[in-house]
Amino acid sequence: MTEQTVSLNLPEQLRLAEEANAELRRGRKDRWYPSFHIAAPAGWINDPNGLSFFRGRYQVYFQHNPASAQHHMMHWGHVSSEDLVTWRREPIALAPTLEADRDGVFSGSAVVGDDGLLYAFYTGHRWRNGVNEDEGNLQVQCLAVSEDGVTFEKRGVVVEGPEDLLHFRDPKVWRSGGTWWMVFGACSAENRGEVWLYRSENLLDWEFDRILFRDPDPEAFMLECPDMFPLGDKWVILYCPMGPSRDGFRARNTHNAGYVVGEWEPGGDFRQLTDYRLVDWGHQFYAPQTFEAPDGRRIAFGWMGSFEIPVATQAEDAWCGQLTVPRELTLDADLRLRNRPVAEVERLRADSRELGAFEVALNDDVVLLDDAAAYEIELEVDLARTTSERVALKLGLTPDGSHTMVAYDDLIGRVVVDRHAAAHGDRGYRGAPYPGGDRLALRVLVDRGSVEVFVNGGAESVTSFAFPAEGPRAAVLSSESGTIAVESLTVHRLRSAWAED
């Protein structure tokens, strides 16, 4: 571990960050601010970081610019929870103070050490030219330690970055076989995206083990936010390839997240068993990170945001980005990763209405809610008795006709989120492949500015922003050129996830 001189006082930098965020928050608009998703009080948020269970609470840190709704000068924001759904805001945890992290405290992870302390690993980020990324980055892996999960002491650099690598970041640490392991993403000298593996016996001294994985796609020049974890007797490498071009419904976004499944034993090579597959097919799903809950579940959060296309809230709402709801990950018999909301999300239900079984007539609309901002729809449809070309939910439907559509499209065999009628923000549509069968089950979580769609128990998911227009926001089930045989339909209004509300 490399000792480093502190160039700035961490408590003072955190105080200044909190003051800047408080000033920004005074101008925040809440028309689309999430009710039950994690977001910063104001300012920018991206990758979930440091996911852990520590001191009896779930700890979620995240990339955060406290002074602006733009991506710049990353800090670690922080919230915590006893139950995974009711969140308490904590002080900003980390700020740039060292020479090694002068241009940003970038993404990382956290683990509880044998001494009972929380060890947070992150990438210290610097621009080579001191101004921007035009000449590449200088990136190293750093350590900060905490007794309470709130206040951290920086310990400096634990893994130096090779001088010739332009990308070298996002450490994820876990323990297996009595040894601590760390993976992070790298762009090789040949401009190929790789996952590098390091090992340690004490969380302080790290040595290179091997290049664990190289993306077979030569267009993937960097693998951001890698995560590696076991599910059953298999291992999953979760990562975000930078570079691959658009391919039908795949890689439509400038930033996409996927996985491969394989076999691995500590000290050995990773043997890949599957091709790369997307985790989520929506417009906004990136940088997922997982952790193991006390009961053994593998839980993930992803980031909903955009680096390239401006987000509607950036212009005048003083905030940008949110995390997904926590999701439980499992592997099915075909080694496909399934993701669905953790069971605790059901505790957010404040009022439920069951509509039972019924038929939606030819080209008819059924109003589910006249006006709602945060709710959940559970819908089951018998496709064998359905002739409608689309089983369509018009969400955030306002008097001017604008809305976001969530639908099973029988013509293309996909579940889509279609924003062509959106009044605000980016348009376009995305679609997940329907897994097949006559029973369509959709679970749709709608917040003030987002939708998360889970297909047939988490076989696929589609996650996107959806910014409604002004006025009452209705939810309508709609048929197109046919009828819909609804087997069951339940609508739940959802309460706020914030403890102070």
N, C-alpha and C positions, 0 to 999 in steps of 0.2 A: 504494500500500500504506500502510495506517495504522499508525503506530507505537503501541504500547501499553505502559503500565507494568506490569511483572510484580508482581502483588499477593502471590503466594506463590512460594516456591522450588520449582522443578520436581523436582530430585533429592530433596528432603526429602519432597515429597508422594508421589513414587513409592516411597520407602522405607516410608512409612507404609502405603501401599496394599499393598505386598508383605507387610508384617507382619500386616495384617488378613487377607489371603488365606491366609497360612500358618496362622493361628489357625483359620480356617474349615475349612481342609483337614483338620485333625486330626479333625474330626467327620464327614468325608465318608463316605457309604455307597456301595459300588461295585456293588450288585446290578444296577443298570441303567446304570452309568457306561460310556460307549462305549469299545470296544476299538480300533476303527479309524477313528473319526470325531474331528474336532477338537472339543475342549471345553475350558473353562477348568479349571485345577487344582481350583478350587472357586468357588462364587459363580455369578453370572448371566452369560450370554452371549447376545447377539443378533447384529445384522447383521455379515456379513463386511465388512471395510474394508481399504483400502490394498493390494489384491492386486497383486503385482508380482514380477518376477524381478530381483534386485539382489545384487551381490557373490557371484554364483555360487549363490545359493539362492532358492527360492521363499519369498516373504514373505507371510504371512497375518496381518493384524491383525483385531480384532473388538471390537464393543461389549461392555463388561465392567463389572460391578459386583464388585469384589474382596472386598467386605465382607459380601455378602448374596446369597441366591438370589432376590432380588426385583429388578425393574428400578428402578434409582435411581442418580443421580450417576455418569454414564457415564465410563469410562476407555477406553483402547485396550489390550486384551490383545494378545499376540503369540506366534506360533509360526513356525518356519521349517523348510525341508526341501530336500534336494538332489534328491529324486526324486518329489515330490508325494504320497508315501504313508508315508514314515517321518519323523515329526515330532519336532522338538526344541523344548522350551519355552524361550522367551526372557523376559527381564524385561518387566514392564508398560511400555508405550512412552510413553503420554501420560496425564496427569491434569489435572483442572481446576486452573488456577493464575491465569488472567487474569480481569479483570472481564468480558471477552467470553464466556468459557466457564465462568463460576462455577458454573452448574448442570448442566454436562455437556459433555464432549468428544464430540460426536455424530458421526454417520457421515460417511465421506468416502473418498477414493481417493488413490493415490500414483503418481507417474511419476518416471522418471530424467531429470534435466535434462542440458543440454549440458555442464555442469561436472562431471558424474559423481556429483552428490549426489542423494539421494532426497528428493523434494518431496511431502510429505503434506498434503493439503487436507482440512479437516474443518469441520463446523458448530459454531461456538461457540453454546451454548444458555443462555438465561436465561429465567426466568419473569418476566412483567411485574410481577406483584404480589409477587415474591420468595418465594412459598410454594408455588404450584401453577399448573396451566395454566388455571384458571378464567377468567382475563382474557387468555389468549393468551400467546404467546412473543415474545421478542426473539432473533432468530437472524441470525448473520453467518457468512461463510465465512472461515476462518482458514488459516494456513500454518505448518507446522513442517518443518524441514530436518534431514537426517541424513547423516553420512559413512559409517556402518556398518550402518544399518537397525535399530539397537538403541537408540542414544541420540539424542534429538532436541533441537533448539533451536527454540523457538517464535519466529515472526516477526510474529505479530499478525494483524490483520484485513486481508484483501485485497479483500473484496467486502462492502460495507455492505448491510444489509437495509432495504428500504423500511419506514417506520414503520407504515404501515397494513396490512401483511401479517402474518397470524397464523402462517403456516407458510412457511418459506423455507430449505430445507436439503438436505443430502446431495449435495455436489459430486462430480461425476465428470469427470476431466480426461483428455484425449488430444491427440495431435498429428495434424494432417492438413493437407496443402497448405502445409507450412512454418509453420503457425500453431498455437498452443495453443488448445484449446477447452475450455469448462467448461459442463456442464449441471447443473441442480439442480431440485428440485421446488418448486412454489409454489402457494399458494392465493390466487387473484386477489381483488381488491376485490369482484368479483361472486360470490365463493364458488365459483369453478370451478378444477378441477385443471389445472395447466399445467406445461410444461417450459420453463425459461428458458435461453437460450444467451448465454454471454459469450466474449470472445476476448482473447488476450494474445500478445505477441511475446517475452516474457521470463519468464513464470511469476510475475511479481511485480505487474505493473500490468495490471488487467483492466478491460474496458469492455463494457457491455451491447451485444449484437448484435441479438437479437430474441426474441420469444416463439416458440419453435420448434414447439411442439405443445400443443394443448388437447384434453383428452379430450372426445369428443362426447357422453358420458353426463353430463347435467346433475347427476346425483347424486354424481358423483366430485368431491369438493371439494378434494382434495389428491393429488398423485402423488408418493409417497415413493420414495426410492432409484432415481431414473432412471439408466439407463446407455444409452449410444449407441455403436454399433460397426458396422463393415462386415463383411459375409459375402458374398464374391464381389463382384458389382457392385451389391448392395443394402445398405441400412442398416437396422439393427434398433434400435428404441427399446424398452428393457425398463423396466417401471415397475410400481409397486404402488398401484393406485387405492384411496383411502379413501372410503367412503361408499356404493358401489353395493349395492342390496339383493339378497337371495338370488334365484337364478333357476335352478331345477332343480338340476343338478349344478354349475352355475357359481356363483361367489361364495358358496359355502357357509360359508367361514370369515370371521371378522371381519377377517382380513388375507389378501389374495390377491395373486398376482404374475402378470403377463402381458406381452404385447408386441404391437407393430405393426411391419410391415415397409414400407419405402418407399424413395424415392430422395432423395439429398441431395448437393449439391456445396458445398464450403466457401464461405461467403459468400452462400449461397442459402437458399431455403425448403425445408422437408421436405415431400415429396409422398407422402402416405400411400397405400399400395397394398392393404393388407389391413385387415380388421376386427381388433379386439382379441381375442386368444386367450390362454388360460391356458398358462403354462409347465409347470405340474405340477398334478395334480388331487387331491393328498392333503390331509390335515389340517394338516400342518406343512411348508410351503414358503413362504418369504417373503424379501424383501430380497436377491434374487440380485445378485451383482456379478461382472463378467467382467474378464479381462485377456488380453493376447496373450502366449503362451508364446514362448520363443526360436525354436521351430520353426514358428511361425506359427499354431498352433492357438488357437482362442478357447475359453478355459476359464472355467468359472463355479463358484462356491460359492453355496449358499443357506443360509438359517437355518432350523433346525428348532426351533420353540418356540411360545409362546403368550403374548400380552399379556392376553387377557381371561379365558380359562378356566384355572384353576390347573393346574399340571403336578404330577404325582405326586411328583417329586423335591424340590419346593419345601418340603414339609412337614417332612421330617426328614433328607433326604439331603445337604443343604448344597451342592447345585449345581442348575443349571437351564439346559437348552438345549445344542445342539450344532450344528455345521455339517454339511451334506451331504458326501458324497464329492465330489471334484472331477469335473466333468462337461465333456465336449467338446460344443460347440454347432456345429451345421451347419444349413444351409437346404436343404430339398428342392425339387423342381421346382414344387411348389404353394406355395412361400414359407411353408412351415410349419417352425417351429423344432424341430429334433430335439435331444435331449440324452441322453447316455449316459456311463457312467463312463469316465474316461480310461484308456487302455491300461495305464498303470502300476499300476492297482488289481489287475491280475492277479498282480503280484509279492507280494501279500499271501497268496496261496494257499499253505498249508502242507501240505495233504494233500487229495488228490482221489480220488473214487470214481465210476466210470462205471457206470451201471445199464443202458445200452443201450436197445434198443427192447422194449416189452412192452405188454400190455393190462391196465388196471385193471378188474376185473370189476364187475358190477352191485352198487352200494352197498357197495363194498369199500374198505379202507384199506391203503396200502402205507407202512410205516415207513421213512423215509429216514435219520433220525438218532434215536438213543435219547435223547441228551442233548448239546446244543451251545448255546453262547451267541453265537458269531460265525461266520457261514458264508455261503456263496453257493450258490444253486440256479440251474442253467441247464436249462430245460425246453422241449422242442419237442413239439407235439401236432398230429396230423392231425385237424382238425376235421371233415373230410368223413367220417371213419370213427368219429367220436366221437358218442355219443348222450347222455352225461351232461349234466344240466342245468347243472352247474357243474364246471369243472376246478379243484378246490379244494386249496390247500395250507394245512394247519393248522399254524401256526408258534408256537413257545413253548408247546406243548401240555403242560400239567402234569397230575399225577395227579388233581387236582380237576376236570379237564375244561375249565378256562379256556384260551383261546388267542386268537390273531389269525388271521383267515383272509385269504389272498390268493387270488383266484379269477377265472377268466374265467366270467362269467355269461351263458349263451347266451340267456336269456329277455330280458335288457335290452341285450345286445350291448355289455357293458362289462367292463373289468378292474377289480376292486374290491379295496379293503382294508376289511375288515369287522371292527369291534372290539366287536360286541355281546356276545361271550363273554369280554371282557377282565376280568381280576380287579382291575386297578388303572388309575387314570386315566380320562380321558374316553372315552366310547364312540362310537357312530355309525359310519357308513361313508362312503366316498368312491369314486367310480368314473370312470375315464378311458374315452372312447369307443374301441372296438376298431376299428383301421384297416381291417379287412376281409381277406378271403382265407381259404383253408383251412389255412394254416400259422400256428399260434399259437406265438410264441416269447416266453417270459418269462425275465427275468434278475432275480433277487431277492437283494438284499443285506440280511442280517439281522445286526444288532448287538444288544447286550444289551438295549436299550430302543427299537429303531427298526427299520423296514423301508423299503427303497427298491425300487420295482418299475419295471422298464423293459420296455416292450412293443415287440416286433418291432423290435429294434435301436435303440430310442430314439424311435420315432414318438410315444409318449406315456410319461408317468411318473406314479407315485403315491407320495408320500412321507409317512409318518406315524410318530408315536410308537407303540410297542407294548410295554407293561410287563408281563412275565410274572409269574405267581405263584411262590411258593417251590417248590422241588423240581426234579427233572430236567426239562429243556425239550426235548421231542421235536419233530420235523418229520415230517409225515405227508401223503401225497398221497391224496386222497379223491374218490370218485365219488358222484354223487347221481342215482338213478333212471335209470341208464344206464351205459355203459362209456366208458373213455378210451383212445384209441389213442396211446400215447406213442411218438414217433419216437426221441427221445434224452433222457437225463436224467443230469446230472452234479452231484455235490455236492462243494463245496470247503470245508474248514475254513480259516478266515482267522486269521492271526497278528495280534498287536498292532501298531499303527502308531506306538507311542511308543518313541523311541530309548532311553529309560531303562529300558524293560521288556525 
